[in-house]
């Protein structure tokens, strides 16, 4: 893992929203994973925010509930992860950190070009489970799109740990992606197809 | 202790080089094994995966019959190791959607989302996907109670009664996993008896919260917003029955991933690629291996054997081309 972070060009600033009251067990596990990552690379900074007390920061980052992890460079670029990044979702966390750390992403040229034309706010929610091997791909695409377009926000949610949200969006299979709360699709698509679905959600 | 799995395919997709000795389509156990062998033969190798490194095997919770792992291994871990091994010997592995292939020329062309690639040889290792039944309600409730991936979706059916369609090895193996979450399972099997490996049959028979509907055909999946019941028909008596369930997991076999190829190379009537004993297809320079080809047993153990053989045949073909 150390080698993986060694060629980072940028420092990754992780903002982690922790709580001793809400989802305390999930928070504890998430914190320990982030501490571990923080300790193995000087390129990863970790700042803990108290979800229960620091209302300004919670509001500024529009955090719904803990545990929430914001992965950013010097500014907020819209990369969010809700829940414990365990199981296959550990890959999602590492991939998102890698996007910011390397400062570049691999995405088909056509998708990159088309995505820059999106000028209105897009909220992508990707529901995942830690035992779903297809999920990191959907999550990674959401975070790639968020990275290249300031109007797009990519939020990954561990469906088991947030049952109310899962019920609200009728999540019964993962990965389930919801665009602007009105268009959804299940499955791990290619970047091109994912982007086509995103356009459906904002048209 | 938290279980943390790290697989790295989702970002490392940058491929500068366009020309290869061998392009392998598919990064399941077959394609990855072929990549290990072509890599060791010092053939410049690109492995292109459509969806997920490890293929269908990667979504298998526990693989118990692959030699060398007496305590079993998860499909993801096994295939991640295979990927590392292929990369160690020089194969480049990418995830990209393949839009088009031209297999008829001396130099083969593969058009993907990441650009066009060329090679002397293609090994088709695109595998197979879970088959759908095309019964009433299946499409409507996909993602609303109908699932093909127990590892992904099992937690949504906690303490519920569900149906598993198919009592072959996949159905029973995944059913045993689902029992860690669900209240009970109704197994529906078209044939008069289970076809799963005997050891799996023994395990499932010991469970109390399972019921078998053998020699039954699934007629429909019913409900309003989500799945509420299934209707099955006894193939012997013709009697129909509604069974209340909240979810349906379907394991009724596999269909080959050969949509890309049309008639080149030749496919059998089910769409599987026809090969000879050297895994040569009807088209010069095109080899096929693993689940995608016509064969009697589709397992990780047979997939890796195919991968090695196809790589050897590819190597021989290239040597002849260059002699």
Contacts between the chains, C-beta under 8 A, distances in Angstrom:
chain1	res1	chain2	res2	distance
A	1	B	6	7.3
A	4	B	8	7.7
A	29	B	2	5.9
A	32	B	2	7.5
A	33	B	2	6.7
A	33	B	4	7.1
A	84	B	2	7.2
A	86	B	2	4.8
A	86	B	3	6.0
A	86	B	4	6.0
A	87	B	3	5.4
A	87	B	4	7.3
A	87	B	5	5.8
A	88	B	5	5.0
A	88	B	7	7.4
A	88	B	76	7.1
A	90	B	4	4.0
A	90	B	5	5.8
A	90	B	6	5.7
A	91	B	5	6.3
A	91	B	6	5.4
A	91	B	7	5.3
A	91	B	8	7.4
A	91	B	10	6.8
A	94	B	6	5.8
A	94	B	8	7.8
A	95	B	8	7.9
A	95	B	10	4.9
A	95	B	11	5.3
A	98	B	11	5.5
A	99	B	11	6.7
A	102	B	11	7.9
A	105	B	11	6.8
A	106	B	11	6.1
A	106	B	12	7.1
A	106	B	13	3.7
A	106	B	14	4.7
A	106	B	114	7.8
A	107	B	13	7.9
A	108	B	96	7.8
A	108	B	113	4.1
A	108	B	114	6.3
A	110	B	113	7.7
A	111	B	113	7.8
A	129	B	152	6.1
A	129	B	153	7.5
A	129	B	155	5.8
A	130	B	3	7.4
A	131	B	61	7.9
A	131	B	151	4.7
A	131	B	152	6.8
A	131	B	154	7.3
A	131	B	155	7.6
A	132	B	149	7.1
A	132	B	151	6.4
A	132	B	152	3.7
A	132	B	153	7.7
A	133	B	52	6.0
A	133	B	54	7.2
A	133	B	58	5.0
A	133	B	59	5.0
A	133	B	75	7.8
A	133	B	76	5.4
A	133	B	151	6.8
A	133	B	152	7.5
A	134	B	51	7.3
A	134	B	52	5.9
A	134	B	59	7.2
A	134	B	149	7.1
A	134	B	152	6.4
A	135	B	152	7.1
A	136	B	7	7.3
A	136	B	10	5.6
A	137	B	10	5.7
A	137	B	51	7.4
A	137	B	52	6.6
A	137	B	95	7.4
A	140	B	10	3.9
A	140	B	11	6.6
A	159	B	155	7.4
A	159	B	156	7.5
A	160	B	155	4.8
A	166	B	156	7.8
A	170	B	144	6.8
A	170	B	225	7.6
A	170	B	226	7.8
A	171	B	156	7.1
A	172	B	143	6.2
A	172	B	144	5.4
A	172	B	145	5.9
A	172	B	147	7.8
A	172	B	153	6.9
A	172	B	156	4.9
A	172	B	226	6.6
A	172	B	247	7.6
A	173	B	142	7.5
A	173	B	143	4.1
A	173	B	144	7.6
A	173	B	147	5.5
A	173	B	149	7.7
A	173	B	152	6.8
A	173	B	153	4.9
A	173	B	156	7.2
A	174	B	152	5.2
A	174	B	153	6.4
A	175	B	152	7.8
A	176	B	143	6.7
A	186	B	142	7.1
A	186	B	143	3.8
A	188	B	51	6.2
A	188	B	52	6.9
A	190	B	50	7.7
A	190	B	96	7.7
A	190	B	97	3.9
A	190	B	113	6.2
A	191	B	97	7.8
A	191	B	113	6.5
A	192	B	97	6.4
A	192	B	113	5.9
A	193	B	97	7.7
